[in-house]
Amino acid sequence: MDNQKKALRGIVVSDKMEKGIVVSIEYKMKHPQFKKFIKQSKKVMAHDPENKAKTGNLVDIIPSRPISRKKRYTLLQVVE
């Protein structure tokens, strides 16, 4: 079985923390009753040890062990 973690792609909303970023991840879900696709987003905090990502960048993040109370993801790469 594959132990590879699924990478998520999102846009950096805030980079004001030291070694941390807030990433907004958009996804589409189907409404259970009306069967229409709805765009939803959620914001997650990610660990950025080298402070590479800036606000507005497109980034890939992967799940990791808990780093702090809210950080559960680590920056994989800056796409744009």
C-alpha positions as CSV (number, residue, x, y, z in Angstrom):
1,M,0.0,0.0,0.0
2,D,1.2,3.5,-0.8
3,N,2.2,5.6,2.2
4,Q,2.4,8.8,0.2
5,K,0.5,11.7,1.7
6,K,-1.9,13.7,-0.4
7,A,-0.7,17.1,-1.3
8,L,-3.2,20.0,-1.3
9,R,-2.9,23.1,-3.4
10,G,-4.0,26.5,-2.2
11,I,-3.3,30.3,-2.2
12,V,-1.4,31.9,0.7
13,V,-3.7,34.4,2.5
14,S,-1.3,35.5,5.2
15,D,2.4,35.2,5.9
16,K,2.7,37.4,8.9
17,M,3.7,34.6,11.3
18,E,7.3,33.6,11.8
19,K,7.8,30.2,10.1
20,G,4.0,29.9,9.4
21,I,1.5,30.7,6.7
22,V,-2.3,30.6,6.3
23,V,-3.4,28.8,3.1
24,S,-6.9,29.0,1.6
25,I,-7.9,25.7,-0.1
26,E,-10.9,25.8,-2.5
27,Y,-12.8,22.6,-3.5
28,K,-16.1,21.8,-5.1
29,M,-18.8,19.7,-3.4
30,K,-22.2,18.5,-4.7
31,H,-25.2,19.7,-2.7
32,P,-27.0,16.7,-1.3
33,Q,-30.5,17.8,-2.2
34,F,-30.2,20.0,-5.2
35,K,-27.2,18.1,-6.9
36,K,-25.6,21.4,-7.8
37,F,-21.8,21.9,-7.4
38,I,-20.9,24.5,-4.9
39,K,-17.4,26.1,-4.4
40,Q,-16.3,26.0,-0.8
41,S,-13.0,27.0,0.9
42,K,-11.3,26.3,4.1
43,K,-8.3,28.0,5.7
44,V,-5.5,26.0,7.2
45,M,-2.2,26.9,8.9
46,A,1.0,25.5,7.5
47,H,4.6,25.3,8.7
48,D,7.0,27.3,6.4
49,P,10.5,26.8,8.0
50,E,12.4,29.0,5.6
51,N,9.7,31.8,5.2
52,K,9.7,31.2,1.4
53,A,6.0,31.7,0.7
54,K,4.5,35.2,0.3
55,T,0.9,36.4,0.2
56,G,-0.8,35.5,-3.1
57,N,1.5,32.6,-3.9
58,L,0.2,29.3,-5.1
59,V,1.6,26.5,-2.8
60,D,1.5,22.8,-2.2
61,I,1.1,21.6,1.4
62,I,1.1,18.1,2.9
63,P,-0.3,16.8,6.2
64,S,2.3,16.3,8.9
65,R,2.5,15.7,12.6
66,P,1.1,18.5,14.8
67,I,3.6,21.3,15.0
68,S,1.6,23.7,17.2
69,R,-2.0,24.0,18.3
70,K,-3.3,24.8,14.8
71,K,-0.5,23.8,12.4
72,R,-1.1,20.4,10.9
73,Y,0.4,20.9,7.5
74,T,3.9,21.6,6.1
75,L,4.9,23.6,3.0
76,L,6.0,21.3,0.2
77,Q,6.7,23.8,-2.6
78,V,5.9,27.2,-3.9
79,V,4.3,26.7,-7.3
80,E,4.0,30.3,-8.5
